[in-house]
Amino acid sequence: MSEYKTIFQTISATAEAVVEDNGYYGNYGGSFIPEILVPAFAEIKEHFEAIKQDEAFWKEYCSLLADYSGRPTPLTYADRLTDYFGRAKIYIKREDLNHTGAHKLNNALGQAMLAKKMGKTRVIAETGAGQHGVATATAAAKLGLSATIYMGREDMERQYSNVFWMKRLGAEVIAVDYGSRTLKDAINEALRDWVSSFETTHYVLGTASGAHPFPAIVSYFQAVIGIEAKEQILRAEGRLPSRVYACVGGGSNALGVFQAFYPHDDVELVGVEAGGQGKGSGRHAARIAYGEGRAGVAQGFKTLFLQNNDGQMNDTYSLAAGLDYVGVSPILADLSERGRVRFTAATDTEVVEALEIIMKTEGLIPALESTHAFAGAFNDITESSGSDIFIINMSGRGDKDIFNVAEGLNDDEWKAFIRRKARQFEDGAR
Ligand SMILES: Cc1ncc(COP(=O)(O)O)c(C=O)c1O
């Protein structure tokens, strides 16, 4: 019991440091919701405040993380990658080793438990890369809730293996066929569902964005990443890292790993956005790094969005479906404005190059999302020295990206295999 209490107290102290009472983080955040959802948000706020004080809740949460998800995840010293560059010492926080292969399960389990506390029988979620959808379907199966997952058609094509798993895990997957058919459109559809279903249904938002208190809730459940990483690096090196790198879609893995280091000004926190086809291409999702995001209100909150002069959301693009989002966490927008988090972007080309280096030096296959964090660190590494320590948050594993990566690497054997398989299905159908 005392062990759970310690973890919970550290989680709450760390997450509390970024949570402001009115849901604003400097100029960003807030809650811009339709009137019909006011009772749903009031209920969530009330229960979120209650679970913060509820030791039994945290005991169950921490034991699910330990015995079901497999936490703590290791902090791996990347000796061969370190030798490859001959500069900073590189450590990798292994969120890929969570059950379901990404950091998303930390939040999905916590929110599914919150849903049960509120007496809900159903959860809904949006997903981009599919990892949050798989995590939500998994948490729903484990806790006995029904699940509906919204996903843009474009993302379903890119991440079909996750669609397959969500369905097999018992979730209903609904394709979203309008807009850019990616994450922002999936969020709109999930909100539409929620308006008519909140009495029975909790919306398990997958990232540290959306209306208050979602950024706070997600930060809370993800704080465990940085708490572990900080303890682990102190144990391994006896000191804090020089820099911590994380990719930024909506912002949940970044805030998860950053929060514990937030009070230590000498630790540089670096968020890596999707540079896609590069600055000026109009084909990216770098809201802060390319200086193109402008303050606006959409999807229930105020943040930096990629938008045109009329305030219409621009289409975004990234090779990594999970980073292809038009806005950014209001907490990160504020931390950037206050100079506490530096933003940079990695292009698709840099990401594919980084992936090959990581696979061949360390035998690791990061998700394309996570590979952005690596590519951001590799772009900076020439300015570092042997006395620096980098932590890179590997937010997920790359198995789900097999189709995109094989295409990106133009792998002929893979293409031949796909043709063979297609022929077999066609012959079987005749
Ligand atoms: C493995 C992985 N990393 C990162 C992200 C980006 O989300 P966030 O910025 O909330 O961590 C996703 C989103 O789907 C993901 O699947």
The ligand as a MOL file (V3000), in Angstrom:
LIG
                    3D

  0  0  0     0  0            999 V3000
M  V30 BEGIN CTAB
M  V30 COUNTS 16 16 0 0 0
M  V30 BEGIN ATOM
M  V30 1 C 3.3860 5.8020 -30.6570 0
M  V30 2 C 2.8120 7.1830 -30.6460 0
M  V30 3 N 3.5890 8.2150 -30.2550 0
M  V30 4 C 3.1260 9.4800 -30.2430 0
M  V30 5 C 1.8390 9.7750 -30.6430 0
M  V30 6 C 1.3910 11.2040 -30.6470 0
M  V30 7 O 0.5060 11.5150 -29.6220 0
M  V30 8 P 0.9220 12.3690 -28.3690 0
M  V30 9 O 1.5410 13.6380 -28.8580 0
M  V30 10 O -0.3400 12.5870 -27.6340 0
M  V30 11 O 1.9120 11.5540 -27.5690 0
M  V30 12 C 0.9770 8.7390 -31.0560 0
M  V30 13 C -0.4050 9.0130 -31.4650 0
M  V30 14 O -1.1290 8.2030 -31.9630 0
M  V30 15 C 1.4860 7.4140 -31.0530 0
M  V30 16 O 0.7270 6.3730 -31.4520 0
M  V30 END ATOM
M  V30 BEGIN BOND
M  V30 1 1 1 2
M  V30 2 1 2 3
M  V30 3 2 2 15
M  V30 4 2 3 4
M  V30 5 1 4 5
M  V30 6 1 5 6
M  V30 7 2 5 12
M  V30 8 1 6 7
M  V30 9 1 7 8
M  V30 10 2 8 9
M  V30 11 1 8 10
M  V30 12 1 8 11
M  V30 13 1 12 13
M  V30 14 1 12 15
M  V30 15 2 13 14
M  V30 16 1 15 16
M  V30 END BOND
M  V30 END CTAB
M  END
